[in-house]
Amino acid sequence: MAVGGTLIQKKRIAKRAGYFQIILAIIGFIEVLRRFFGEEKLPDFSTMILVSIFALVANGVCLYVLQQSKNKEDAHIKASMIFTSNDVIINLGVIVA
């Protein structure tokens, strides 16, 4: 949505994307608490690790491509780099956990 837009549009979309990322983090934290305090069957860890490895590779490639971008200072590129960096950290966290 931000590609080809004005600077104001790009900043507005980046801000909305940031708020969306915060909402997703809150939902994720609530889900962690629900699973920790509730009585729910644990998911299959080997499937989670395998999916996280594939996602880590994909996010790593995306982050590399974004870092090679000529428009690193554009708001939408910065936002994409932040989101992708967060995904890499999350993937690593799932694998380690």
N, CA, C and O atoms as a CHARMM CRD file, in Angstrom:
* protein
*
  388
    1    1 MET  N      0.82200  -1.20000   0.00000 PROA 1      0.00000
    2    1 MET  CA     0.00000   0.00000   0.00000 PROA 1      0.00000
    3    1 MET  C      0.86200   1.25800   0.00000 PROA 1      0.00000
    4    1 MET  O      0.44300   2.30100  -0.50300 PROA 1      0.00000
    5    2 ALA  N      2.05800   1.16300   0.56100 PROA 2      0.00000
    6    2 ALA  CA     2.87400   2.36700   0.68900 PROA 2      0.00000
    7    2 ALA  C      3.72300   2.64200  -0.54800 PROA 2      0.00000
    8    2 ALA  O      4.11800   3.78200  -0.79000 PROA 2      0.00000
    9    3 VAL  N      4.00300   1.61100  -1.32500 PROA 3      0.00000
   10    3 VAL  CA     4.87100   1.79200  -2.48000 PROA 3      0.00000
   11    3 VAL  C      4.20400   2.73300  -3.48000 PROA 3      0.00000
   12    3 VAL  O      3.06300   2.52100  -3.88900 PROA 3      0.00000
   13    4 GLY  N      4.92800   3.76000  -3.85900 PROA 4      0.00000
   14    4 GLY  CA     4.40500   4.71100  -4.82800 PROA 4      0.00000
   15    4 GLY  C      3.56900   5.81100  -4.21900 PROA 4      0.00000
   16    4 GLY  O      3.12200   6.70600  -4.93600 PROA 4      0.00000
   17    5 GLY  N      3.34400   5.77300  -2.93400 PROA 5      0.00000
   18    5 GLY  CA     2.54900   6.79600  -2.26400 PROA 5      0.00000
   19    5 GLY  C      3.40700   7.99300  -1.86400 PROA 5      0.00000
   20    5 GLY  O      4.63000   7.98700  -2.00200 PROA 5      0.00000
   21    6 THR  N      2.73300   9.00000  -1.37400 PROA 6      0.00000
   22    6 THR  CA     3.44900  10.18200  -0.90200 PROA 6      0.00000
   23    6 THR  C      4.12900   9.86400   0.41800 PROA 6      0.00000
   24    6 THR  O      3.84500   8.84200   1.04300 PROA 6      0.00000
   25    7 LEU  N      5.01800  10.73600   0.83500 PROA 7      0.00000
   26    7 LEU  CA     5.74000  10.54000   2.09400 PROA 7      0.00000
   27    7 LEU  C      4.77200  10.47700   3.26900 PROA 7      0.00000
   28    7 LEU  O      4.94900   9.66900   4.18000 PROA 7      0.00000
   29    8 ILE  N      3.75900  11.32000   3.24900 PROA 8      0.00000
   30    8 ILE  CA     2.76400  11.32200   4.33600 PROA 8      0.00000
   31    8 ILE  C      2.01000   9.99200   4.35400 PROA 8      0.00000
   32    8 ILE  O      1.76300   9.43700   5.42500 PROA 8      0.00000
   33    9 GLN  N      1.64200   9.47800   3.17900 PROA 9      0.00000
   34    9 GLN  CA     0.94200   8.19000   3.11700 PROA 9      0.00000
   35    9 GLN  C      1.83600   7.06800   3.63900 PROA 9      0.00000
   36    9 GLN  O      1.37800   6.19400   4.37500 PROA 9      0.00000
   37   10 LYS  N      3.10300   7.09700   3.25900 PROA 10     0.00000
   38   10 LYS  CA     4.03000   6.05500   3.70700 PROA 10     0.00000
   39   10 LYS  C      4.18600   6.07800   5.22000 PROA 10     0.00000
   40   10 LYS  O      4.19900   5.02800   5.86200 PROA 10     0.00000
   41   11 LYS  N      4.30700   7.28100   5.79500 PROA 11     0.00000
   42   11 LYS  CA     4.44500   7.38400   7.24900 PROA 11     0.00000
   43   11 LYS  C      3.17800   6.92700   7.95500 PROA 11     0.00000
   44   11 LYS  O      3.24800   6.25000   8.98000 PROA 11     0.00000
   45   12 ARG  N      2.02900   7.29000   7.41600 PROA 12     0.00000
   46   12 ARG  CA     0.75300   6.89700   8.01100 PROA 12     0.00000
   47   12 ARG  C      0.59100   5.37000   7.98400 PROA 12     0.00000
   48   12 ARG  O      0.15600   4.76500   8.96400 PROA 12     0.00000
   49   13 ILE  N      0.93900   4.77300   6.87000 PROA 13     0.00000
   50   13 ILE  CA     0.82200   3.31700   6.75000 PROA 13     0.00000
   51   13 ILE  C      1.82900   2.62400   7.66600 PROA 13     0.00000
   52   13 ILE  O      1.50500   1.61000   8.28500 PROA 13     0.00000
   53   14 ALA  N      3.03600   3.15800   7.75800 PROA 14     0.00000
   54   14 ALA  CA     4.03700   2.58300   8.66100 PROA 14     0.00000
   55   14 ALA  C      3.56500   2.66900  10.11200 PROA 14     0.00000
   56   14 ALA  O      3.77700   1.74100  10.89300 PROA 14     0.00000
   57   15 LYS  N      2.93400   3.77100  10.46500 PROA 15     0.00000
   58   15 LYS  CA     2.42100   3.92500  11.83000 PROA 15     0.00000
   59   15 LYS  C      1.31900   2.90800  12.10800 PROA 15     0.00000
   60   15 LYS  O      1.30500   2.27200  13.16200 PROA 15     0.00000
   61   16 ARG  N      0.39800   2.75900  11.16400 PROA 16     0.00000
   62   16 ARG  CA    -0.67200   1.75300  11.32700 PROA 16     0.00000
   63   16 ARG  C     -0.09100   0.35200  11.43400 PROA 16     0.00000
   64   16 ARG  O     -0.54600  -0.45800  12.24200 PROA 16     0.00000
   65   17 ALA  N      0.90900   0.07300  10.62300 PROA 17     0.00000
   66   17 ALA  CA     1.54400  -1.23700  10.66800 PROA 17     0.00000
   67   17 ALA  C      2.21100  -1.46700  12.02500 PROA 17     0.00000
   68   17 ALA  O      2.18600  -2.57800  12.55400 PROA 17     0.00000
   69   18 GLY  N      2.80700  -0.41000  12.58500 PROA 18     0.00000
   70   18 GLY  CA     3.40800  -0.52400  13.91000 PROA 18     0.00000
   71   18 GLY  C      2.37500  -0.82700  14.98500 PROA 18     0.00000
   72   18 GLY  O      2.59800  -1.67400  15.84900 PROA 18     0.00000
   73   19 TYR  N      1.24500  -0.13200  14.92700 PROA 19     0.00000
   74   19 TYR  CA     0.16600  -0.40800  15.87900 PROA 19     0.00000
   75   19 TYR  C     -0.34500  -1.83500  15.71700 PROA 19     0.00000
   76   19 TYR  O     -0.63000  -2.51700  16.70100 PROA 19     0.00000
   77   20 PHE  N     -0.45800  -2.27500  14.47500 PROA 20     0.00000
   78   20 PHE  CA    -0.90800  -3.64500  14.21400 PROA 20     0.00000
   79   20 PHE  C      0.07200  -4.64700  14.81600 PROA 20     0.00000
   80   20 PHE  O     -0.34300  -5.65400  15.39100 PROA 20     0.00000
   81   21 GLN  N      1.37000  -4.37600  14.68700 PROA 21     0.00000
   82   21 GLN  CA     2.38500  -5.26300  15.25700 PROA 21     0.00000
   83   21 GLN  C      2.26500  -5.32000  16.78200 PROA 21     0.00000
   84   21 GLN  O      2.41700  -6.38700  17.37600 PROA 21     0.00000
   85   22 ILE  N      1.99600  -4.18900  17.41000 PROA 22     0.00000
   86   22 ILE  CA     1.82100  -4.15200  18.85900 PROA 22     0.00000
   87   22 ILE  C      0.60600  -4.97600  19.27000 PROA 22     0.00000
   88   22 ILE  O      0.65800  -5.72000  20.24900 PROA 22     0.00000
   89   23 ILE  N     -0.48300  -4.84400  18.52600 PROA 23     0.00000
   90   23 ILE  CA    -1.69500  -5.62200  18.81400 PROA 23     0.00000
   91   23 ILE  C     -1.41400  -7.11200  18.69600 PROA 23     0.00000
   92   23 ILE  O     -1.85100  -7.89400  19.54000 PROA 23     0.00000
   93   24 LEU  N     -0.68500  -7.51100  17.65300 PROA 24     0.00000
   94   24 LEU  CA    -0.33600  -8.92500  17.49700 PROA 24     0.00000
   95   24 LEU  C      0.52700  -9.41400  18.66100 PROA 24     0.00000
   96   24 LEU  O      0.35700 -10.54100  19.12500 PROA 24     0.00000
   97   25 ALA  N      1.44100  -8.58400  19.13000 PROA 25     0.00000
   98   25 ALA  CA     2.28600  -8.96500  20.26800 PROA 25     0.00000
   99   25 ALA  C      1.44500  -9.15000  21.52500 PROA 25     0.00000
  100   25 ALA  O      1.67000 -10.08900  22.28800 PROA 25     0.00000
  101   26 ILE  N      0.48800  -8.27000  21.74400 PROA 26     0.00000
  102   26 ILE  CA    -0.38800  -8.38500  22.91500 PROA 26     0.00000
  103   26 ILE  C     -1.22100  -9.65900  22.83600 PROA 26     0.00000
  104   26 ILE  O     -1.36200 -10.37900  23.82500 PROA 26     0.00000
  105   27 ILE  N     -1.77300  -9.93400  21.65500 PROA 27     0.00000
  106   27 ILE  CA    -2.55700 -11.15800  21.47200 PROA 27     0.00000
  107   27 ILE  C     -1.67900 -12.38300  21.72500 PROA 27     0.00000
  108   27 ILE  O     -2.11300 -13.34200  22.36400 PROA 27     0.00000
  109   28 GLY  N     -0.45000 -12.34800  21.22500 PROA 28     0.00000
  110   28 GLY  CA     0.47100 -13.46000  21.44600 PROA 28     0.00000
  111   28 GLY  C      0.78100 -13.65600  22.91600 PROA 28     0.00000
  112   28 GLY  O      0.83500 -14.78700  23.39800 PROA 28     0.00000
  113   29 PHE  N      0.98900 -12.54300  23.64000 PROA 29     0.00000
  114   29 PHE  CA     1.28200 -12.63200  25.07300 PROA 29     0.00000
  115   29 PHE  C      0.07700 -13.19600  25.83800 PROA 29     0.00000
  116   29 PHE  O      0.23700 -14.01900  26.74000 PROA 29     0.00000
  117   30 ILE  N     -1.10900 -12.75400  25.47600 PROA 30     0.00000
  118   30 ILE  CA    -2.32800 -13.28100  26.10600 PROA 30     0.00000
  119   30 ILE  C     -2.44700 -14.77900  25.85200 PROA 30     0.00000
  120   30 ILE  O     -2.82700 -15.53600  26.74500 PROA 30     0.00000
  121   31 GLU  N     -2.12300 -15.20600  24.63400 PROA 31     0.00000
  122   31 GLU  CA    -2.17700 -16.63400  24.30400 PROA 31     0.00000
  123   31 GLU  C     -1.16000 -17.42800  25.11900 PROA 31     0.00000
  124   31 GLU  O     -1.45100 -18.54400  25.55200 PROA 31     0.00000
  125   32 VAL  N      0.03100 -16.86200  25.33200 PROA 32     0.00000
  126   32 VAL  CA     1.03400 -17.53000  26.16700 PROA 32     0.00000
  127   32 VAL  C      0.50300 -17.69300  27.58600 PROA 32     0.00000
  128   32 VAL  O      0.61000 -18.77100  28.17000 PROA 32     0.00000
  129   33 LEU  N     -0.06600 -16.63400  28.14000 PROA 33     0.00000
  130   33 LEU  CA    -0.62400 -16.71700  29.49200 PROA 33     0.00000
  131   33 LEU  C     -1.76300 -17.72900  29.56400 PROA 33     0.00000
  132   33 LEU  O     -1.85100 -18.50000  30.52000 PROA 33     0.00000
  133   34 ARG  N     -2.62700 -17.72800  28.56400 PROA 34     0.00000
  134   34 ARG  CA    -3.75700 -18.66600  28.54100 PROA 34     0.00000
  135   34 ARG  C     -3.25400 -20.10200  28.53000 PROA 34     0.00000
  136   34 ARG  O     -3.77700 -20.95400  29.24900 PROA 34     0.00000
  137   35 ARG  N     -2.25400 -20.36700  27.72600 PROA 35     0.00000
  138   35 ARG  CA    -1.73000 -21.73500  27.64500 PROA 35     0.00000
  139   35 ARG  C     -0.94600 -22.11400  28.90000 PROA 35     0.00000
  140   35 ARG  O     -0.95400 -23.27600  29.30500 PROA 35     0.00000
  141   36 PHE  N     -0.27200 -21.15000  29.51600 PROA 36     0.00000
  142   36 PHE  CA     0.51000 -21.43000  30.71500 PROA 36     0.00000
  143   36 PHE  C     -0.39100 -21.76500  31.89300 PROA 36     0.00000
  144   36 PHE  O     -0.12900 -22.71300  32.63300 PROA 36     0.00000
  145   37 PHE  N     -1.45800 -20.98200  32.06700 PROA 37     0.00000
  146   37 PHE  CA    -2.33300 -21.17000  33.22300 PROA 37     0.00000
  147   37 PHE  C     -3.47800 -22.13000  32.95200 PROA 37     0.00000
  148   37 PHE  O     -4.09500 -22.62300  33.89700 PROA 37     0.00000
  149   38 GLY  N     -3.77700 -22.40800  31.70600 PROA 38     0.00000
  150   38 GLY  CA    -4.87100 -23.31600  31.36600 PROA 38     0.00000
  151   38 GLY  C     -4.39000 -24.74600  31.27200 PROA 38     0.00000
  152   38 GLY  O     -3.19400 -25.03300  31.33000 PROA 38     0.00000
  153   39 GLU  N     -5.34900 -25.62600  31.12600 PROA 39     0.00000
  154   39 GLU  CA    -5.01800 -27.03600  30.96000 PROA 39     0.00000
  155   39 GLU  C     -5.27500 -27.40700  29.51100 PROA 39     0.00000
  156   39 GLU  O     -6.37300 -27.82200  29.14000 PROA 39     0.00000
  157   40 GLU  N     -4.24900 -27.25000  28.71100 PROA 40     0.00000
  158   40 GLU  CA    -4.37600 -27.52600  27.29200 PROA 40     0.00000
  159   40 GLU  C     -3.23600 -28.43900  26.86800 PROA 40     0.00000
  160   40 GLU  O     -2.11800 -28.34200  27.37200 PROA 40     0.00000
  161   41 LYS  N     -3.54200 -29.32400  25.93400 PROA 41     0.00000
  162   41 LYS  CA    -2.52600 -30.23500  25.42200 PROA 41     0.00000
  163   41 LYS  C     -1.44100 -29.42000  24.70900 PROA 41     0.00000
  164   41 LYS  O     -1.73700 -28.48100  23.97000 PROA 41     0.00000
  165   42 LEU  N     -0.19300 -29.79500  24.94400 PROA 42     0.00000
  166   42 LEU  CA     0.92100 -29.10700  24.29600 PROA 42     0.00000
  167   42 LEU  C      0.98000 -29.46400  22.81200 PROA 42     0.00000
  168   42 LEU  O      0.71200 -30.60500  22.43700 PROA 42     0.00000
  169   43 PRO  N      1.32800 -28.49400  21.96900 PROA 43     0.00000
  170   43 PRO  CA     1.46000 -28.79500  20.54300 PROA 43     0.00000
  171   43 PRO  C      2.68200 -29.66300  20.27000 PROA 43     0.00000
  172   43 PRO  O      3.59500 -29.73900  21.09200 PROA 43     0.00000
  173   44 ASP  N      2.69400 -30.31000  19.12500 PROA 44     0.00000
  174   44 ASP  CA     3.81100 -31.16300  18.73200 PROA 44     0.00000
  175   44 ASP  C      5.04000 -30.29800  18.48700 PROA 44     0.00000
  176   44 ASP  O      5.06100 -29.48800  17.56000 PROA 44     0.00000
  177   45 PHE  N      6.06000 -30.47000  19.31900 PROA 45     0.00000
  178   45 PHE  CA     7.23100 -29.59400  19.24700 PROA 45     0.00000
  179   45 PHE  C      8.02500 -29.78100  17.96300 PROA 45     0.00000
  180   45 PHE  O      8.57700 -28.80800  17.44900 PROA 45     0.00000
  181   46 SER  N      8.10200 -30.98000  17.43500 PROA 46     0.00000
  182   46 SER  CA     8.91800 -31.20000  16.23000 PROA 46     0.00000
  183   46 SER  C      8.32500 -30.47100  15.02400 PROA 46     0.00000
  184   46 SER  O      9.06800 -29.96000  14.18500 PROA 46     0.00000
  185   47 THR  N      7.01100 -30.42000  14.93000 PROA 47     0.00000
  186   47 THR  CA     6.36500 -29.67500  13.84400 PROA 47     0.00000
  187   47 THR  C      6.63000 -28.18700  13.99600 PROA 47     0.00000
  188   47 THR  O      6.90400 -27.49600  13.01500 PROA 47     0.00000
  189   48 MET  N      6.54800 -27.69200  15.22600 PROA 48     0.00000
  190   48 MET  CA     6.79700 -26.27200  15.47100 PROA 48     0.00000
  191   48 MET  C      8.23800 -25.89600  15.11100 PROA 48     0.00000
  192   48 MET  O      8.47600 -24.84000  14.52500 PROA 48     0.00000
  193   49 ILE  N      9.18100 -26.74400  15.45700 PROA 49     0.00000
  194   49 ILE  CA    10.58200 -26.45900  15.14600 PROA 49     0.00000
  195   49 ILE  C     10.80200 -26.46900  13.63700 PROA 49     0.00000
  196   49 ILE  O     11.47300 -25.58700  13.10200 PROA 49     0.00000
  197   50 LEU  N     10.24600 -27.45400  12.95600 PROA 50     0.00000
  198   50 LEU  CA    10.40700 -27.54600  11.50500 PROA 50     0.00000
  199   50 LEU  C      9.82600 -26.31900  10.79700 PROA 50     0.00000
  200   50 LEU  O     10.46800 -25.74500   9.91800 PROA 50     0.00000
  201   51 VAL  N      8.62700 -25.92600  11.17500 PROA 51     0.00000
  202   51 VAL  CA     8.00000 -24.74600  10.57600 PROA 51     0.00000
  203   51 VAL  C      8.80900 -23.49600  10.90200 PROA 51     0.00000
  204   51 VAL  O      8.97400 -22.62300  10.05000 PROA 51     0.00000
  205   52 SER  N      9.31100 -23.40500  12.12400 PROA 52     0.00000
  206   52 SER  CA    10.12100 -22.24100  12.51400 PROA 52     0.00000
  207   52 SER  C     11.42700 -22.17300  11.73600 PROA 52     0.00000
  208   52 SER  O     11.89500 -21.08000  11.41500 PROA 52     0.00000
  209   53 ILE  N     12.01400 -23.30400  11.43100 PROA 53     0.00000
  210   53 ILE  CA    13.25000 -23.31700  10.63500 PROA 53     0.00000
  211   53 ILE  C     12.97100 -22.80600   9.22900 PROA 53     0.00000
  212   53 ILE  O     13.72400 -21.98300   8.70900 PROA 53     0.00000
  213   54 PHE  N     11.89500 -23.28700   8.61000 PROA 54     0.00000
  214   54 PHE  CA    11.53000 -22.79800   7.27500 PROA 54     0.00000
  215   54 PHE  C     11.21900 -21.30400   7.30500 PROA 54     0.00000
  216   54 PHE  O     11.63800 -20.56000   6.41900 PROA 54     0.00000
  217   55 ALA  N     10.48700 -20.87200   8.32100 PROA 55     0.00000
  218   55 ALA  CA    10.15300 -19.45000   8.44500 PROA 55     0.00000
  219   55 ALA  C     11.40100 -18.62200   8.69400 PROA 55     0.00000
  220   55 ALA  O     11.51300 -17.50700   8.18200 PROA 55     0.00000
  221   56 LEU  N     12.34600 -19.14600   9.47300 PROA 56     0.00000
  222   56 LEU  CA    13.59900 -18.44100   9.73400 PROA 56     0.00000
  223   56 LEU  C     14.38400 -18.22900   8.44000 PROA 56     0.00000
  224   56 LEU  O     14.91300 -17.14300   8.19700 PROA 56     0.00000
  225   57 VAL  N     14.45500 -19.25700   7.62400 PROA 57     0.00000
  226   57 VAL  CA    15.15600 -19.13300   6.33900 PROA 57     0.00000
  227   57 VAL  C     14.46700 -18.08900   5.46100 PROA 57     0.00000
  228   57 VAL  O     15.12700 -17.22000   4.89200 PROA 57     0.00000
  229   58 ALA  N     13.13900 -18.17400   5.35200 PROA 58     0.00000
  230   58 ALA  CA    12.39200 -17.22400   4.52100 PROA 58     0.00000
  231   58 ALA  C     12.55400 -15.79500   5.04000 PROA 58     0.00000
  232   58 ALA  O     12.78500 -14.87200   4.25900 PROA 58     0.00000
  233   59 ASN  N     12.43500 -15.61400   6.34600 PROA 59     0.00000
  234   59 ASN  CA    12.58800 -14.27500   6.92300 PROA 59     0.00000
  235   59 ASN  C     14.01400 -13.76200   6.78700 PROA 59     0.00000
  236   59 ASN  O     14.22500 -12.56500   6.59000 PROA 59     0.00000
  237   60 GLY  N     14.98400 -14.64400   6.89000 PROA 60     0.00000
  238   60 GLY  CA    16.37700 -14.24600   6.70400 PROA 60     0.00000
  239   60 GLY  C     16.62700 -13.74600   5.28300 PROA 60     0.00000
  240   60 GLY  O     17.30300 -12.73600   5.08500 PROA 60     0.00000
  241   61 VAL  N     16.08400 -14.45000   4.30500 PROA 61     0.00000
  242   61 VAL  CA    16.22000 -14.02100   2.91500 PROA 61     0.00000
  243   61 VAL  C     15.52600 -12.67500   2.70900 PROA 61     0.00000
  244   61 VAL  O     16.08000 -11.77800   2.07300 PROA 61     0.00000
  245   62 CYS  N     14.31500 -12.53700   3.24600 PROA 62     0.00000
  246   62 CYS  CA    13.58100 -11.26700   3.11400 PROA 62     0.00000
  247   62 CYS  C     14.34900 -10.11800   3.76100 PROA 62     0.00000
  248   62 CYS  O     14.43300  -9.03100   3.18900 PROA 62     0.00000
  249   63 LEU  N     14.90300 -10.34300   4.93000 PROA 63     0.00000
  250   63 LEU  CA    15.66400  -9.30200   5.61900 PROA 63     0.00000
  251   63 LEU  C     16.89000  -8.90700   4.80200 PROA 63     0.00000
  252   63 LEU  O     17.22400  -7.72500   4.71500 PROA 63     0.00000
  253   64 TYR  N     17.55900  -9.88700   4.20700 PROA 64     0.00000
  254   64 TYR  CA    18.71900  -9.59800   3.36300 PROA 64     0.00000
  255   64 TYR  C     18.30300  -8.74600   2.15800 PROA 64     0.00000
  256   64 TYR  O     18.97000  -7.76500   1.82900 PROA 64     0.00000
  257   65 VAL  N     17.21600  -9.12000   1.51400 PROA 65     0.00000
  258   65 VAL  CA    16.73300  -8.35900   0.35400 PROA 65     0.00000
  259   65 VAL  C     16.37500  -6.93300   0.76700 PROA 65     0.00000
  260   65 VAL  O     16.70700  -5.98100   0.06100 PROA 65     0.00000
  261   66 LEU  N     15.70000  -6.78500   1.90400 PROA 66     0.00000
  262   66 LEU  CA    15.34200  -5.45300   2.37400 PROA 66     0.00000
  263   66 LEU  C     16.57600  -4.60800   2.67800 PROA 66     0.00000
  264   66 LEU  O     16.59000  -3.41000   2.39600 PROA 66     0.00000
  265   67 GLN  N     17.59500  -5.21400   3.24300 PROA 67     0.00000
  266   67 GLN  CA    18.81200  -4.47900   3.56600 PROA 67     0.00000
  267   67 GLN  C     19.56700  -4.04400   2.31700 PROA 67     0.00000
  268   67 GLN  O     20.33200  -3.08000   2.36400 PROA 67     0.00000
  269   68 GLN  N     19.36600  -4.73200   1.21300 PROA 68     0.00000
  270   68 GLN  CA    20.01300  -4.37400  -0.04100 PROA 68     0.00000
  271   68 GLN  C     19.22200  -3.31900  -0.81600 PROA 68     0.00000
  272   68 GLN  O     19.66300  -2.84800  -1.86500 PROA 68     0.00000
  273   69 SER  N     18.05800  -2.95500  -0.29200 PROA 69     0.00000
  274   69 SER  CA    17.19600  -1.99800  -0.97300 PROA 69     0.00000
  275   69 SER  C     17.85700  -0.63100  -1.08700 PROA 69     0.00000
  276   69 SER  O     18.59100  -0.20300  -0.19600 PROA 69     0.00000
  277   70 LYS  N     17.58600   0.04000  -2.19000 PROA 70     0.00000
  278   70 LYS  CA    18.11300   1.39200  -2.40300 PROA 70     0.00000
  279   70 LYS  C     17.36900   2.41300  -1.55200 PROA 70     0.00000
  280   70 LYS  O     17.89900   3.48700  -1.26700 PROA 70     0.00000
  281   71 ASN  N     16.15700   2.09200  -1.14800 PROA 71     0.00000
  282   71 ASN  CA    15.29100   3.02900  -0.42200 PROA 71     0.00000
  283   71 ASN  C     15.20500   2.67200   1.05100 PROA 71     0.00000
  284   71 ASN  O     14.10700   2.62300   1.60600 PROA 71     0.00000
  285   72 LYS  N     16.33700   2.42200   1.69800 PROA 72     0.00000
  286   72 LYS  CA    16.33900   2.01200   3.10600 PROA 72     0.00000
  287   72 LYS  C     15.69700   3.03700   4.02800 PROA 72     0.00000
  288   72 LYS  O     15.19300   2.68800   5.09600 PROA 72     0.00000
  289   73 GLU  N     15.71500   4.28000   3.62700 PROA 73     0.00000
  290   73 GLU  CA    15.19200   5.33800   4.49800 PROA 73     0.00000
  291   73 GLU  C     13.67900   5.52500   4.36800 PROA 73     0.00000
  292   73 GLU  O     13.08600   6.26100   5.15700 PROA 73     0.00000
  293   74 ASP  N     13.04900   4.88100   3.40000 PROA 74     0.00000
  294   74 ASP  CA    11.59800   4.99100   3.26700 PROA 74     0.00000
  295   74 ASP  C     10.91700   4.31600   4.45900 PROA 74     0.00000
  296   74 ASP  O     11.37500   3.28500   4.95200 PROA 74     0.00000
  297   75 ALA  N      9.83200   4.91000   4.90400 PROA 75     0.00000
  298   75 ALA  CA     9.14000   4.42300   6.10100 PROA 75     0.00000
  299   75 ALA  C      8.66300   2.98800   5.92900 PROA 75     0.00000
  300   75 ALA  O      8.76800   2.19100   6.86100 PROA 75     0.00000
  301   76 HSD  N      8.14400   2.64600   4.76200 PROA 76     0.00000
  302   76 HSD  CA     7.61600   1.29200   4.58000 PROA 76     0.00000
  303   76 HSD  C      8.73400   0.25200   4.55200 PROA 76     0.00000
  304   76 HSD  O      8.53500  -0.88200   4.98800 PROA 76     0.00000
  305   77 ILE  N      9.90400   0.62800   4.04300 PROA 77     0.00000
  306   77 ILE  CA    11.03300  -0.30300   4.05900 PROA 77     0.00000
  307   77 ILE  C     11.52500  -0.49000   5.49600 PROA 77     0.00000
  308   77 ILE  O     11.81000  -1.61200   5.91500 PROA 77     0.00000
  309   78 LYS  N     11.62300   0.60400   6.24700 PROA 78     0.00000
  310   78 LYS  CA    12.03000   0.50600   7.65500 PROA 78     0.00000
  311   78 LYS  C     11.05400  -0.36800   8.44100 PROA 78     0.00000
  312   78 LYS  O     11.46100  -1.22400   9.22700 PROA 78     0.00000
  313   79 ALA  N      9.74600  -0.13500   8.21300 PROA 79     0.00000
  314   79 ALA  CA     8.73700  -0.93100   8.91900 PROA 79     0.00000
  315   79 ALA  C      8.85700  -2.40800   8.55100 PROA 79     0.00000
  316   79 ALA  O      8.77200  -3.27500   9.42000 PROA 79     0.00000
  317   80 SER  N      9.05300  -2.69300   7.27600 PROA 80     0.00000
  318   80 SER  CA     9.21400  -4.08800   6.84900 PROA 80     0.00000
  319   80 SER  C     10.44800  -4.71900   7.47000 PROA 80     0.00000
  320   80 SER  O     10.43000  -5.89000   7.85000 PROA 80     0.00000
  321   81 MET  N     11.52400  -3.94000   7.57300 PROA 81     0.00000
  322   81 MET  CA    12.74000  -4.46600   8.19400 PROA 81     0.00000
  323   81 MET  C     12.52200  -4.75100   9.67600 PROA 81     0.00000
  324   81 MET  O     13.02200  -5.74900  10.19500 PROA 81     0.00000
  325   82 ILE  N     11.78700  -3.89100  10.35300 PROA 82     0.00000
  326   82 ILE  CA    11.49200  -4.11500  11.77200 PROA 82     0.00000
  327   82 ILE  C     10.64000  -5.36600  11.93900 PROA 82     0.00000
  328   82 ILE  O     10.93200  -6.20800  12.78900 PROA 82     0.00000
  329   83 PHE  N      9.58800  -5.49300  11.13100 PROA 83     0.00000
  330   83 PHE  CA     8.71400  -6.66700  11.23000 PROA 83     0.00000
  331   83 PHE  C      9.48800  -7.95100  10.93800 PROA 83     0.00000
  332   83 PHE  O      9.33600  -8.95000  11.64100 PROA 83     0.00000
  333   84 THR  N     10.31400  -7.91500   9.90100 PROA 84     0.00000
  334   84 THR  CA    11.06800  -9.10900   9.53200 PROA 84     0.00000
  335   84 THR  C     12.09300  -9.44900  10.59700 PROA 84     0.00000
  336   84 THR  O     12.30500 -10.62500  10.89600 PROA 84     0.00000
  337   85 SER  N     12.73500  -8.44000  11.17500 PROA 85     0.00000
  338   85 SER  CA    13.68300  -8.68900  12.27500 PROA 85     0.00000
  339   85 SER  C     12.97400  -9.32400  13.46300 PROA 85     0.00000
  340   85 SER  O     13.49900 -10.24700  14.08500 PROA 85     0.00000
  341   86 ASN  N     11.77600  -8.82500  13.77600 PROA 86     0.00000
  342   86 ASN  CA    10.98900  -9.42200  14.86400 PROA 86     0.00000
  343   86 ASN  C     10.65400 -10.86800  14.55700 PROA 86     0.00000
  344   86 ASN  O     10.71200 -11.72100  15.44300 PROA 86     0.00000
  345   87 ASP  N     10.30500 -11.15200  13.31200 PROA 87     0.00000
  346   87 ASP  CA     9.98600 -12.53100  12.93300 PROA 87     0.00000
  347   87 ASP  C     11.19900 -13.44500  13.08400 PROA 87     0.00000
  348   87 ASP  O     11.06500 -14.58500  13.52800 PROA 87     0.00000
  349   88 VAL  N     12.37500 -12.95500  12.72000 PROA 88     0.00000
  350   88 VAL  CA    13.60000 -13.74600  12.87400 PROA 88     0.00000
  351   88 VAL  C     13.82900 -14.06000  14.35100 PROA 88     0.00000
  352   88 VAL  O     14.14100 -15.19800  14.70200 PROA 88     0.00000
  353   89 ILE  N     13.67600 -13.06500  15.20800 PROA 89     0.00000
  354   89 ILE  CA    13.85800 -13.27400  16.65100 PROA 89     0.00000
  355   89 ILE  C     12.83800 -14.27400  17.18900 PROA 89     0.00000
  356   89 ILE  O     13.17600 -15.14100  17.99500 PROA 89     0.00000
  357   90 ILE  N     11.60200 -14.14800  16.74400 PROA 90     0.00000
  358   90 ILE  CA    10.55900 -15.07100  17.19300 PROA 90     0.00000
  359   90 ILE  C     10.86000 -16.48900  16.73000 PROA 90     0.00000
  360   90 ILE  O     10.72000 -17.43800  17.50100 PROA 90     0.00000
  361   91 ASN  N     11.27500 -16.63800  15.46700 PROA 91     0.00000
  362   91 ASN  CA    11.61800 -17.96500  14.95900 PROA 91     0.00000
  363   91 ASN  C     12.74400 -18.59100  15.77000 PROA 91     0.00000
  364   91 ASN  O     12.68000 -19.77000  16.11900 PROA 91     0.00000
  365   92 LEU  N     13.77100 -17.80700  16.07200 PROA 92     0.00000
  366   92 LEU  CA    14.86900 -18.31300  16.89000 PROA 92     0.00000
  367   92 LEU  C     14.38100 -18.70500  18.28600 PROA 92     0.00000
  368   92 LEU  O     14.79400 -19.72500  18.83800 PROA 92     0.00000
  369   93 GLY  N     13.49300 -17.87400  18.84900 PROA 93     0.00000
  370   93 GLY  CA    12.94200 -18.17300  20.17400 PROA 93     0.00000
  371   93 GLY  C     12.16500 -19.48600  20.19700 PROA 93     0.00000
  372   93 GLY  O     12.28300 -20.26900  21.13900 PROA 93     0.00000
  373   94 VAL  N     11.37500 -19.72000  19.15800 PROA 94     0.00000
  374   94 VAL  CA    10.60500 -20.97700  19.08700 PROA 94     0.00000
  375   94 VAL  C     11.55800 -22.15600  18.97900 PROA 94     0.00000
  376   94 VAL  O     11.35900 -23.17500  19.64000 PROA 94     0.00000
  377   95 ILE  N     12.57300 -22.03200  18.16900 PROA 95     0.00000
  378   95 ILE  CA    13.53000 -23.13800  17.99400 PROA 95     0.00000
  379   95 ILE  C     14.26500 -23.42200  19.30300 PROA 95     0.00000
  380   95 ILE  O     14.42000 -24.57800  19.69600 PROA 95     0.00000
  381   96 VAL  N     14.71700 -22.36000  19.97600 PROA 96     0.00000
  382   96 VAL  CA    15.43600 -22.53900  21.24400 PROA 96     0.00000
  383   96 VAL  C     14.52200 -23.11200  22.33300 PROA 96     0.00000
  384   96 VAL  O     14.92500 -23.98700  23.09900 PROA 96     0.00000
  385   97 ALA  N     13.28700 -22.60500  22.38800 PROA 97     0.00000
  386   97 ALA  CA    12.34800 -23.07100  23.41800 PROA 97     0.00000
  387   97 ALA  C     12.02600 -24.53100  23.21600 PROA 97     0.00000
  388   97 ALA  O     11.25300 -25.10500  23.98300 PROA 97     0.00000
